[in-house]
Amino acid sequence: MSTARLRAFVADFTALIDQPPDEPRVVSEGSKLLAALVAQDDWLPQTAAIPHPEHYSQYLLHLDPAGRFSMVSFVWGPGQFTPIHDHTVWGLIGMLRGSEISQRFRFEDGRPVADGAPQTLVPGDIEAVSPAVGDLHRVSNVFSDRASISVHLYGADIGAVSRHTYSLDGTAFPFISGYSNAGRPNLLADVPA
């Protein structure tokens, strides 16, 4: 395993953010960069691919020094899923290993209701979320016998952003996710090139 591909991606994505682009451009051009990264599965450090037996894990891979974006790996153990939740910032999801199901939601009469059919993501697929394009979804690992891993980019330090989960009656519960590798502000700094 070499992090050269990951380091090159971070440099390219930082150059995109430096422009500074608007959200549609970040989503369009960033999706292409992320698709190229997840097309190869030889760069993710093993320490960012460890499933937890009870809940999904969110490992910080890179945090832009100015806080303009963060990059994480989501590791879904067998059968694991999220509650319905929002992000409050733009996000790009790239499927690396396994498969996950993303069900979008919208509010109707103050309650979250399914918005379209569930989308199954397989390696190489990209999905975007944001308040502008749809920010509410629930995600689950397709598999009951193995882990799945997706790579996420967000327009902030997502581990520090105040967000919400929602019950089916529309009750909002604030949360701040943090990171499964807390105390390590940048995984790339710990891994040789």
Buried (B, 14 or more C-beta within 10 A) or exposed (E): EEBEBBBBBBEBBBEBBEEEBEBEEBBEBBBEBBBBBBEEBEBBBEBBBBBEEEEBBBBBBBBBEEEBBBBBBBBBBBEBBBEBBBBBBBBBBBBBBBBBBBBBBEEEEEBBEBBEEEBEBEBBBBBBBBEEBBBBBBBBBBBEEBBBBBBBBBBBBBBEBEBBBBEEEBEBEEEEBEBBBEEBBBBBEEBEE
